[in-house]
């Protein structure tokens, strides 16, 4: 809906269980890392139907 409203240079994220618009420079100003043993990576594997053990 953000794009239809003319919003640019932003991504949609979640904060405190709500969807929010986040400016791209805020997201990309420093490197972010995802732990391969964490819940976030597990949810990526589950949602994309990738195998849990890729070794």
N, C-alpha and C positions, 0 to 999 in steps of 0.2 A: 503494500500500500504506500510505502514511502516514495517509491519511484513514481507512482501515479500522482502523488502530491507534488512532484517536482523537486524532491530532495535529492541532492547529489553529494558526492564526496563523503559518504557515510556508509556504515554497515549496521546490520541489526544484531544486537546481542541481548543477553539476559542478565538482569541485575535484580536481586531480591525477588526472584520468581516472576518478574515482569519483563516484557520485551521493551528494549530501549534503542534509540538511534545513537550510534557512537561515531564521532568524526574519525575518518581514516587516519589522519596524523596522530591522533591519540592512541590508536591501536598499533601503529607501525613505528613509534618513536624509539623503541628499544626491542631487542630480540626477546621472544617468548619461547619457552621450552615446555614440552609435554612429556611427563614421565611415562615410559613404556610399561611401568608397573602400576600406574594410577587408574582411578575410576574414569577419568576423561578418555584416556586411550582405549579402555575397555568398552566404553560406550560407542566410540568410533568403530571399533571392530564389529561390535554387535549390529550397529545400524547399517554397515556396508557389507555384512555377511562375509567378512574376511576370516580366514582361520586364525585362531588365537596364537598358535605356535607357527611362526613363519620362518623358522630356522631350518 
